[in-house]
Amino acid sequence: MVLVLVVCAVLLALVPVGLLAFGVRRRLIQRPGGTFDCSARWTPPAAGTSPGKGWVYGVARYNGDHIEWFRVFSYAPRPRMTLRRDSIQVRDRRRPHGEEELALLSGAVVLACRHESMDLELAMSEDALTGFLAWLEAAPPGQRVNVA
């Protein structure tokens, strides 16, 4: 009985520590500046499947000619994905529809993109979209820019 109480007490103590670690990690990601909330989906849904599936909530950070994307619910100190500015092609933009509206933040805009040989979708607010497109278009002279 005592062992069960000790195990429960330890587990209850670890929950706030885990939540604190999420908060500290988020602060460390945002510390250099230039971050925005950005959900991502690497594989657009196949025909006949739910359009709301596959979205992962994250935070993106500008870092020179790269965007680093971090999962929100992760303890990993490194970005899950790094997108190079000269390899991003914005193919389409649209409003979320159907179940996507529930899976994404309110007021999000979905961008269908291609990065190198990978198709992906990014969902962000209107303000973040304006900044993202301006960042893409502000590429150094000589770099191609492909913004839909």
Secondary structure as the mmCIF struct_conf table of DSSP 4:
data_model
#
loop_
_struct_conf.conf_type_id
_struct_conf.id
_struct_conf.beg_label_comp_id
_struct_conf.beg_label_asym_id
_struct_conf.beg_label_seq_id
_struct_conf.end_label_comp_id
_struct_conf.end_label_asym_id
_struct_conf.end_label_seq_id
HELX_RH_AL_P HELX_RH_AL_P1 VAL A 2 GLN A 30
TURN_TY1_P TURN_TY1_P1 ARG A 31 PRO A 32
BEND BEND1 GLY A 33 GLY A 33
STRN STRN1 THR A 35 ASP A 37
STRN STRN2 SER A 39 ARG A 41
BEND BEND2 TRP A 42 THR A 43
HELX_LH_PP_P HELX_LH_PP_P1 PRO A 44 ALA A 46
TURN_TY1_P TURN_TY1_P2 ALA A 47 GLY A 48
BEND BEND3 THR A 49 THR A 49
TURN_TY1_P TURN_TY1_P3 PRO A 51 GLY A 54
STRN STRN3 VAL A 56 VAL A 56
STRN STRN4 GLY A 58 ASN A 63
TURN_TY1_P TURN_TY1_P4 GLY A 64 ASP A 65
STRN STRN5 HIS A 66 ARG A 71
BEND BEND4 VAL A 72 PHE A 73
BEND BEND5 PRO A 77 ARG A 78
BEND BEND6 ARG A 80 ARG A 80
STRN STRN6 MET A 81 ARG A 84
HELX_RH_3T_P HELX_RH_3T_P1 ARG A 85 SER A 87
STRN STRN7 ILE A 88 ARG A 94
TURN_TY1_P TURN_TY1_P5 GLY A 98 GLU A 99
HELX_RH_AL_P HELX_RH_AL_P2 GLU A 100 ALA A 103
BEND BEND7 LEU A 104 LEU A 104
TURN_TY1_P TURN_TY1_P6 SER A 106 GLY A 107
STRN STRN8 VAL A 109 HIS A 115
TURN_TY1_P TURN_TY1_P7 GLU A 116 SER A 117
STRN STRN9 MET A 118 MET A 124
HELX_RH_AL_P HELX_RH_AL_P3 GLU A 126 GLU A 137
TURN_TY1_P TURN_TY1_P8 ALA A 138 ALA A 138
HELX_LH_PP_P HELX_LH_PP_P2 ALA A 139 PRO A 140
TURN_TY1_P TURN_TY1_P9 PRO A 141 GLY A 142
STRN STRN10 ASN A 146 ASN A 146
#
